[in-house]
């Protein structure tokens, strides 16, 4: 049992395997190393990024007179819908609202 050589046995197994297995043996270890390097680099980049701020998402807007008004994004769709309704009322007289087909309602 002392004359057994693991590396000789491994090389013999490699030589006797089909060509596509030999190709896998040659491609898998470098791909594994490249994937490991990519994962380590992504982890390093992720650790350097600033942490997101916890809480609600708001945007400060400058208002007339220099005061700052904070708008909540959750209420924004309702405000836009209300503004659209006011604009439609202001731009279209009561008897002349546009119809979906482009005709006027009389």
DRENTORKOL-3810 file (N, C-alpha, C; in nm, 4 decimals):
REM DRENTORKOL-3810
@n.u->0.0820; n.v->-0.1185; n.w->0.0000; ca.u->0.0000; ca.v->0.0000; ca.w->0.0000; c.u->0.0865; c.v->0.1250; c.w->0.0000
@n.u->0.2140; n.v->0.1124; n.w->0.0249; ca.u->0.3008; ca.v->0.2296; ca.w->0.0285; c.u->0.3355; c.v->0.2789; c.w->-0.1105
@n.u->0.3187; n.v->0.1975; n.w->-0.2134; ca.u->0.3523; ca.v->0.2403; ca.w->-0.3484; c.u->0.2340; c.v->0.3106; c.w->-0.4179
@n.u->0.1215; n.v->0.3311; n.w->-0.3484; ca.u->0.0056; ca.v->0.4000; ca.w->-0.4058; c.u->0.0336; c.v->0.5497; c.w->-0.4111
@n.u->0.0072; n.v->0.6130; n.w->-0.5264; ca.u->0.0257; ca.v->0.7561; ca.w->-0.5425; c.u->-0.1081; c.v->0.8166; c.w->-0.5862
@n.u->-0.1590; n.v->0.9036; n.w->-0.5057; ca.u->-0.2882; ca.v->0.9672; ca.w->-0.5325; c.u->-0.2843; c.v->1.0454; c.w->-0.6636
@n.u->-0.1777; n.v->1.1242; n.w->-0.6855; ca.u->-0.1680; ca.v->1.2082; ca.w->-0.8049; c.u->-0.1574; c.v->1.1243; c.w->-0.9327
@n.u->-0.0881; n.v->1.0128; n.w->-0.9268; ca.u->-0.0793; ca.v->0.9242; ca.w->-1.0428; c.u->-0.2158; c.v->0.8645; c.w->-1.0752
@n.u->-0.2894; n.v->0.8271; n.w->-0.9725; ca.u->-0.4227; ca.v->0.7726; ca.w->-0.9905; c.u->-0.5168; c.v->0.8789; c.w->-1.0487
@n.u->-0.5065; n.v->1.0023; n.w->-0.9993; ca.u->-0.5887; ca.v->1.1120; ca.w->-1.0498; c.u->-0.5569; c.v->1.1411; c.w->-1.1965
@n.u->-0.4289; n.v->1.1422; n.w->-1.2315; ca.u->-0.3891; ca.v->1.1661; ca.w->-1.3692; c.u->-0.4361; c.v->1.0529; c.w->-1.4614
@n.u->-0.4290; n.v->0.9304; n.w->-1.4155; ca.u->-0.4770; ca.v->0.8170; ca.w->-1.4936; c.u->-0.6276; c.v->0.8265; c.w->-1.5162
@n.u->-0.6995; n.v->0.8676; n.w->-1.4124; ca.u->-0.8447; ca.v->0.8859; ca.w->-1.4254; c.u->-0.8751; c.v->0.9962; c.w->-1.5256
@n.u->-0.7985; n.v->1.1048; n.w->-1.5196; ca.u->-0.8166; ca.v->1.2153; ca.w->-1.6139; c.u->-0.7907; c.v->1.1708; c.w->-1.7574
@n.u->-0.6858; n.v->1.0943; n.w->-1.7785; ca.u->-0.6513; ca.v->1.0491; ca.w->-1.9139; c.u->-0.7549; c.v->0.9538; c.w->-1.9713
@n.u->-0.8165; n.v->0.8747; n.w->-1.8851; ca.u->-0.9121; ca.v->0.7759; ca.w->-1.9335; c.u->-1.0544; c.v->0.8310; c.w->-1.9459
@n.u->-1.0784; n.v->0.9518; n.w->-1.9054; ca.u->-1.2138; ca.v->1.0090; ca.w->-1.9131; c.u->-1.2411; c.v->1.0640; c.w->-2.0534
@n.u->-1.3688; n.v->1.0788; n.w->-2.0899; ca.u->-1.4039; ca.v->1.1335; ca.w->-2.2217; c.u->-1.3589; c.v->1.2801; c.w->-2.2347
@n.u->-1.3560; n.v->1.3271; n.w->-2.3606; ca.u->-1.3062; ca.v->1.4621; ca.w->-2.3866; c.u->-1.3906; c.v->1.5709; c.w->-2.3208
@n.u->-1.5206; n.v->1.5525; n.w->-2.3181; ca.u->-1.6039; ca.v->1.6575; ca.w->-2.2585; c.u->-1.5830; c.v->1.6647; c.w->-2.1067
@n.u->-1.5531; n.v->1.5547; n.w->-2.0430; ca.u->-1.5202; ca.v->1.5551; ca.w->-1.8993; c.u->-1.3860; c.v->1.6241; c.w->-1.8780
@n.u->-1.2908; n.v->1.6003; n.w->-1.9679; ca.u->-1.1615; ca.v->1.6675; ca.w->-1.9579; c.u->-1.1788; c.v->1.8192; c.w->-1.9708
@n.u->-1.2670; n.v->1.8600; n.w->-2.0618; ca.u->-1.2936; ca.v->2.0036; ca.w->-2.0781; c.u->-1.3537; c.v->2.0617; c.w->-1.9503
@n.u->-1.4445; n.v->1.9874; n.w->-1.8882; ca.u->-1.5028; ca.v->2.0346; ca.w->-1.7620; c.u->-1.3964; c.v->2.0451; c.w->-1.6526
@n.u->-1.3084; n.v->1.9460; n.w->-1.6461; ca.u->-1.2016; ca.v->1.9478; ca.w->-1.5463; c.u->-1.1123; c.v->2.0704; c.w->-1.5643
@n.u->-1.0942; n.v->2.1119; n.w->-1.6886; ca.u->-1.0073; ca.v->2.2257; ca.w->-1.7152; c.u->-1.0778; c.v->2.3599; c.w->-1.6983
@n.u->-1.2101; n.v->2.3632; n.w->-1.7162; ca.u->-1.2826; ca.v->2.4901; ca.w->-1.7090; c.u->-1.3410; c.v->2.5223; c.w->-1.5723
@n.u->-1.3813; n.v->2.4221; n.w->-1.4983; ca.u->-1.4499; ca.v->2.4473; ca.w->-1.3712; c.u->-1.3607; c.v->2.5150; c.w->-1.2669
@n.u->-1.2381; n.v->2.4706; n.w->-1.2416; ca.u->-1.1586; ca.v->2.5388; ca.w->-1.1381; c.u->-1.1314; c.v->2.6870; c.w->-1.1656
@n.u->-1.0936; n.v->2.7283; n.w->-1.2894; ca.u->-1.0759; ca.v->2.8728; ca.w->-1.3112; c.u->-1.2062; c.v->2.9518; c.w->-1.2968
@n.u->-1.3172; n.v->2.8927; n.w->-1.3425; ca.u->-1.4461; ca.v->2.9608; ca.w->-1.3281; c.u->-1.4842; c.v->2.9753; c.w->-1.1811
@n.u->-1.4534; n.v->2.8757; n.w->-1.1019; ca.u->-1.4805; ca.v->2.8840; ca.w->-0.9592; c.u->-1.3992; c.v->2.9972; c.w->-0.8957
@n.u->-1.2729; n.v->3.0066; n.w->-0.9323; ca.u->-1.1872; ca.v->3.1132; ca.w->-0.8777; c.u->-1.2378; c.v->3.2500; c.w->-0.9214
@n.u->-1.2774; n.v->3.2650; n.w->-1.0483; ca.u->-1.3303; ca.v->3.3929; ca.w->-1.0955; c.u->-1.4602; c.v->3.4304; c.w->-1.0247
@n.u->-1.5476; n.v->3.3337; n.w->-1.0046; ca.u->-1.6733; ca.v->3.3603; ca.w->-0.9339; c.u->-1.6467; c.v->3.3998; c.w->-0.7892
@n.u->-1.5508; n.v->3.3347; n.w->-0.7267; ca.u->-1.5162; ca.v->3.3692; ca.w->-0.5886; c.u->-1.4604; c.v->3.5109; c.w->-0.5797
@n.u->-1.3750; n.v->3.5491; n.w->-0.6736; ca.u->-1.3203; ca.v->3.6851; ca.w->-0.6757; c.u->-1.4318; c.v->3.7869; c.w->-0.6977
@n.u->-1.5247; n.v->3.7580; n.w->-0.7890; ca.u->-1.6364; ca.v->3.8492; ca.w->-0.8149; c.u->-1.7231; c.v->3.8668; c.w->-0.6912
@n.u->-1.7497; n.v->3.7583; n.w->-0.6182; ca.u->-1.8310; ca.v->3.7684; ca.w->-0.4969; c.u->-1.7607; c.v->3.8504; c.w->-0.3898
@n.u->-1.6310; n.v->3.8303; n.w->-0.3731; ca.u->-1.5561; ca.v->3.9066; ca.w->-0.2725; c.u->-1.5543; c.v->4.0542; c.w->-0.3096
@n.u->-1.5367; n.v->4.0849; n.w->-0.4386; ca.u->-1.5350; ca.v->4.2248; ca.w->-0.4805; c.u->-1.6715; c.v->4.2902; c.w->-0.4624
@n.u->-1.7804; n.v->4.2195; n.w->-0.4939; ca.u->-1.9143; ca.v->4.2746; ca.w->-0.4727; c.u->-1.9409; c.v->4.2988; c.w->-0.3251
@n.u->-1.8968; n.v->4.2078; n.w->-0.2407; ca.u->-1.9161; ca.v->4.2255; ca.w->-0.0974; c.u->-1.8393; c.v->4.3484; c.w->-0.0497
@n.u->-1.7173; n.v->4.3666; n.w->-0.0998; ca.u->-1.6380; ca.v->4.4831; ca.w->-0.0611; c.u->-1.7022; c.v->4.6126; c.w->-0.1059
@n.u->-1.7563; n.v->4.6143; n.w->-0.2278; ca.u->-1.8237; ca.v->4.7347; ca.w->-0.2750; c.u->-1.9514; c.v->4.7623; c.w->-0.1969
@n.u->-2.0238; n.v->4.6568; n.w->-0.1642; ca.u->-2.1478; ca.v->4.6750; ca.w->-0.0876; c.u->-2.1189; c.v->4.7277; c.w->0.0520
@n.u->-2.0078; n.v->4.6894; n.w->0.1105; ca.u->-1.9746; ca.v->4.7379; ca.w->0.2445; c.u->-1.9319; c.v->4.8846; c.w->0.2431
@n.u->-1.8832; n.v->4.9330; n.w->0.1288; ca.u->-1.8391; ca.v->5.0728; ca.w->0.1202; c.u->-1.9528; c.v->5.1682; c.w->0.0898
@n.u->-2.0647; n.v->5.1189; n.w->0.0383; ca.u->-2.1782; ca.v->5.2054; ca.w->0.0068; c.u->-2.2384; c.v->5.2614; c.w->0.1346
@n.u->-2.2874; n.v->5.3863; n.w->0.1274; ca.u->-2.3537; ca.v->5.4411; ca.w->0.2462; c.u->-2.4847; c.v->5.3675; c.w->0.2735
@n.u->-2.5152; n.v->5.3534; n.w->0.3986; ca.u->-2.6378; ca.v->5.2852; ca.w->0.4388; c.u->-2.7583; c.v->5.3741; c.w->0.4075
@n.u->-2.8710; n.v->5.3151; n.w->0.3626; ca.u->-2.9896; ca.v->5.3965; ca.w->0.3362; c.u->-3.0469; c.v->5.4513; c.w->0.4662
@n.u->-3.1042; n.v->5.5684; n.w->0.4572; ca.u->-3.1634; ca.v->5.6327; ca.w->0.5740; c.u->-3.3007; c.v->5.5710; c.w->0.5990
@n.u->-3.3265; n.v->5.5333; n.w->0.7215; ca.u->-3.4551; ca.v->5.4750; ca.w->0.7573; c.u->-3.5588; c.v->5.5861; c.w->0.7706
@n.u->-3.6826; n.v->5.5561; n.w->0.7348; ca.u->-3.7898; ca.v->5.6536; ca.w->0.7518; c.u->-3.8655; c.v->5.6757; c.w->0.6223
@n.u->-3.9512; n.v->5.7800; n.w->0.6223; ca.u->-4.0333; ca.v->5.8090; ca.w->0.5057; c.u->-3.9532; c.v->5.8867; c.w->0.4023
@n.u->-3.9885; n.v->5.8665; n.w->0.2760; ca.u->-3.9233; ca.v->5.9357; ca.w->0.1671; c.u->-3.9943; c.v->6.0683; c.w->0.1436
@n.u->-3.9242; n.v->6.1787; n.w->0.1664; ca.u->-3.9808; ca.v->6.3120; ca.w->0.1467; c.u->-3.8846; c.v->6.3965; c.w->0.0661
@n.u->-3.9389; n.v->6.4987; n.w->0.0000; ca.u->-3.8577; ca.v->6.5901; ca.w->-0.0785; c.u->-3.8861; c.v->6.7320; c.w->-0.0317
@n.u->-3.7838; n.v->6.8079; n.w->0.0082; ca.u->-3.8089; ca.v->6.9480; ca.w->0.0445; c.u->-3.8214; c.v->7.0334; c.w->-0.0824
@n.u->-3.9212; n.v->7.1207; n.w->-0.0856; ca.u->-3.9418; ca.v->7.2109; ca.w->-0.1979; c.u->-3.9404; c.v->7.3548; c.w->-0.1466
@n.u->-3.8761; n.v->7.4429; n.w->-0.2206; ca.u->-3.8775; ca.v->7.5834; ca.w->-0.1821; c.u->-4.0126; c.v->7.6427; c.w->-0.2175
@n.u->-4.0690; n.v->7.7159; n.w->-0.1243; ca.u->-4.1995; ca.v->7.7760; ca.w->-0.1404; c.u->-4.1816; c.v->7.9274; c.w->-0.1454
@n.u->-4.2854; n.v->7.9982; n.w->-0.1837; ca.u->-4.2759; ca.v->8.1450; ca.w->-0.1887; c.u->-4.2373; c.v->8.2007; c.w->-0.0532
@n.u->-4.1553; n.v->8.3002; n.w->-0.0555; ca.u->-4.1148; ca.v->8.3636; ca.w->0.0688; c.u->-3.9944; c.v->8.2967; c.w->0.1331
@n.u->-3.9371; n.v->8.1971; n.w->0.0696; ca.u->-3.8181; ca.v->8.1327; ca.w->0.1228; c.u->-3.8462; c.v->8.0204; c.w->0.2211
@n.u->-3.9742; n.v->7.9945; n.w->0.2535; ca.u->-4.0064; ca.v->7.8855; ca.w->0.3459; c.u->-3.9946; c.v->7.7519; c.w->0.2728
@n.u->-3.9651; n.v->7.6478; n.w->0.3476; ca.u->-3.9510; ca.v->7.5149; ca.w->0.2887; c.u->-4.0767; c.v->7.4346; c.w->0.3182
@n.u->-4.1330; n.v->7.3767; n.w->0.2120; ca.u->-4.2497; ca.v->7.2906; ca.w->0.2266; c.u->-4.2050; c.v->7.1471; c.w->0.2004
@n.u->-4.2412; n.v->7.0536; n.w->0.2877; ca.u->-4.2042; ca.v->6.9137; ca.w->0.2715; c.u->-4.3247; c.v->6.8390; c.w->0.2166
@n.u->-4.3034; n.v->6.7693; n.w->0.1038; ca.u->-4.4113; ca.v->6.6962; ca.w->0.0387; c.u->-4.3905; c.v->6.5476; c.w->0.0635
@n.u->-4.4940; n.v->6.4815; n.w->0.1098; ca.u->-4.4906; ca.v->6.3376; ca.w->0.1335; c.u->-4.5277; c.v->6.2664; c.w->0.0042
@n.u->-4.4481; n.v->6.1672; n.w->-0.0374; ca.u->-4.4744; ca.v->6.0962; ca.w->-0.1617; c.u->-4.6026; c.v->6.0145; c.w->-0.1555
@n.u->-4.6444; n.v->5.9727; n.w->-0.0387; ca.u->-4.7671; ca.v->5.8930; ca.w->-0.0285; c.u->-4.8879; c.v->5.9778; c.w->-0.0655
@n.u->-4.8868; n.v->6.1072; n.w->-0.0339; ca.u->-4.9990; ca.v->6.1956; ca.w->-0.0631; c.u->-4.9880; c.v->6.2574; c.w->-0.2016
@n.u->-4.8769; n.v->6.2392; n.w->-0.2689; ca.u->-4.8531; ca.v->6.3025; ca.w->-0.3974; c.u->-4.9538; c.v->6.2624; c.w->-0.5050
@n.u->-4.9915; n.v->6.1351; n.w->-0.5220; ca.u->-5.0886; ca.v->6.1014; ca.w->-0.6268; c.u->-5.2236; c.v->6.1712; c.w->-0.6088
@n.u->-5.2715; n.v->6.1842; n.w->-0.4842; ca.u->-5.3981; ca.v->6.2532; ca.w->-0.4613; c.u->-5.3864; c.v->6.4014; c.w->-0.4958
@n.u->-5.2714; n.v->6.4630; n.w->-0.4643; ca.u->-5.2522; ca.v->6.6042; ca.w->-0.4957; c.u->-5.2461; c.v->6.6258; c.w->-0.6465
@n.u->-5.1799; n.v->6.5367; n.w->-0.7189; ca.u->-5.1713; ca.v->6.5492; ca.w->-0.8642; c.u->-5.3094; c.v->6.5334; c.w->-0.9267
@n.u->-5.3883; n.v->6.4397; n.w->-0.8759; ca.u->-5.5228; ca.v->6.4195; ca.w->-0.9283; c.u->-5.6094; c.v->6.5421; c.w->-0.9020
@n.u->-5.5951; n.v->6.6016; n.w->-0.7841; ca.u->-5.6714; ca.v->6.7227; ca.w->-0.7521; c.u->-5.6289; c.v->6.8380; c.w->-0.8430
@n.u->-5.4970; n.v->6.8515; n.w->-0.8676; ca.u->-5.4493; ca.v->6.9576; ca.w->-0.9567; c.u->-5.5019; c.v->6.9374; c.w->-1.0981
@n.u->-5.5038; n.v->6.8133; n.w->-1.1462; ca.u->-5.5541; ca.v->6.7848; ca.w->-1.2801; c.u->-5.7016; c.v->6.8211; c.w->-1.2908
@n.u->-5.7778; n.v->6.7927; n.w->-1.1881; ca.u->-5.9197; ca.v->6.8299; ca.w->-1.1877; c.u->-5.9386; c.v->6.9797; c.w->-1.1899
@n.u->-5.8564; n.v->7.0537; n.w->-1.1132; ca.u->-5.8663; ca.v->7.1999; ca.w->-1.1128; c.u->-5.8288; c.v->7.2573; c.w->-1.2487
@n.u->-5.7231; n.v->7.2014; n.w->-1.3115; ca.u->-5.6825; ca.v->7.2495; ca.w->-1.4431; c.u->-5.7891; c.v->7.2218; c.w->-1.5479
@n.u->-5.8504; n.v->7.1061; n.w->-1.5417; ca.u->-5.9540; ca.v->7.0727; ca.w->-1.6386; c.u->-6.0727; c.v->7.1660; c.w->-1.6224
@n.u->-6.1084; n.v->7.1979; n.w->-1.4993; ca.u->-6.2191; ca.v->7.2886; ca.w->-1.4736; c.u->-6.1849; c.v->7.4295; c.w->-1.5210
@n.u->-6.0602; n.v->7.4729; n.w->-1.4989; ca.u->-6.0210; ca.v->7.6083; ca.w->-1.5367; c.u->-6.0063; c.v->7.6229; c.w->-1.6880
@n.u->-5.9596; n.v->7.5210; n.w->-1.7569; ca.u->-5.9327; ca.v->7.5318; ca.w->-1.8998; c.u->-6.0529; c.v->7.4989; c.w->-1.9868
@n.u->-6.1458; n.v->7.4198; n.w->-1.9374; ca.u->-6.2609; ca.v->7.3782; ca.w->-2.0178; c.u->-6.3889; c.v->7.4329; c.w->-1.9560
@n.u->-6.4629; n.v->7.5171; n.w->-2.0284; ca.u->-6.5916; ca.v->7.5638; ca.w->-1.9755; c.u->-6.6864; c.v->7.4458; c.w->-1.9524
@n.u->-6.7880; n.v->7.4674; n.w->-1.8735; ca.u->-6.8756; ca.v->7.3604; ca.w->-1.8290; c.u->-6.9387; c.v->7.2835; c.w->-1.9438
@n.u->-6.9862; n.v->7.3462; n.w->-2.0486; ca.u->-7.0534; ca.v->7.2764; ca.w->-2.1567; c.u->-6.9588; c.v->7.2220; c.w->-2.2614
@n.u->-6.8283; n.v->7.2416; n.w->-2.2464; ca.u->-6.7344; ca.v->7.2045; ca.w->-2.3510; c.u->-6.6231; c.v->7.1127; c.w->-2.3006
@n.u->-6.6545; n.v->7.0171; n.w->-2.2144; ca.u->-6.5543; ca.v->6.9214; ca.w->-2.1675; c.u->-6.5243; c.v->6.8224; c.w->-2.2791
@n.u->-6.3981; n.v->6.7905; n.w->-2.3038; ca.u->-6.3658; ca.v->6.6960; ca.w->-2.4117; c.u->-6.4150; c.v->6.5560; c.w->-2.3792
@n.u->-6.4625; n.v->6.4873; n.w->-2.4790; ca.u->-6.5089; ca.v->6.3493; ca.w->-2.4678; c.u->-6.3936; c.v->6.2573; c.w->-2.5035
@n.u->-6.3991; n.v->6.1313; n.w->-2.4647; ca.u->-6.2919; ca.v->6.0362; ca.w->-2.4966; c.u->-6.2691; c.v->6.0248; c.w->-2.6463
@n.u->-6.3735; n.v->6.0353; n.w->-2.7261; ca.u->-6.3622; ca.v->6.0251; ca.w->-2.8704; c.u->-6.3146; c.v->6.1529; c.w->-2.9360
@n.u->-6.3004; n.v->6.2605; n.w->-2.8619; ca.u->-6.2576; ca.v->6.3875; ca.w->-2.9182; c.u->-6.3736; c.v->6.4809; c.w->-2.9438
@n.u->-6.4966; n.v->6.4309; n.w->-2.9340; ca.u->-6.6140; ca.v->6.5166; ca.w->-2.9538; c.u->-6.6421; c.v->6.5961; c.w->-2.8261
@n.u->-6.7149; n.v->6.7053; n.w->-2.8447; ca.u->-6.7529; ca.v->6.7813; ca.w->-2.7265; c.u->-6.8876; c.v->6.7343; c.w->-2.6738
@n.u->-6.9015; n.v->6.7368; n.w->-2.5427; ca.u->-7.0293; ca.v->6.7053; ca.w->-2.4816; c.u->-7.1122; c.v->6.8312; c.w->-2.4784
@n.u->-7.2330; n.v->6.8268; n.w->-2.5218; ca.u->-7.3203; ca.v->6.9446; ca.w->-2.5241; c.u->-7.4274; c.v->6.9319; c.w->-2.4197
END
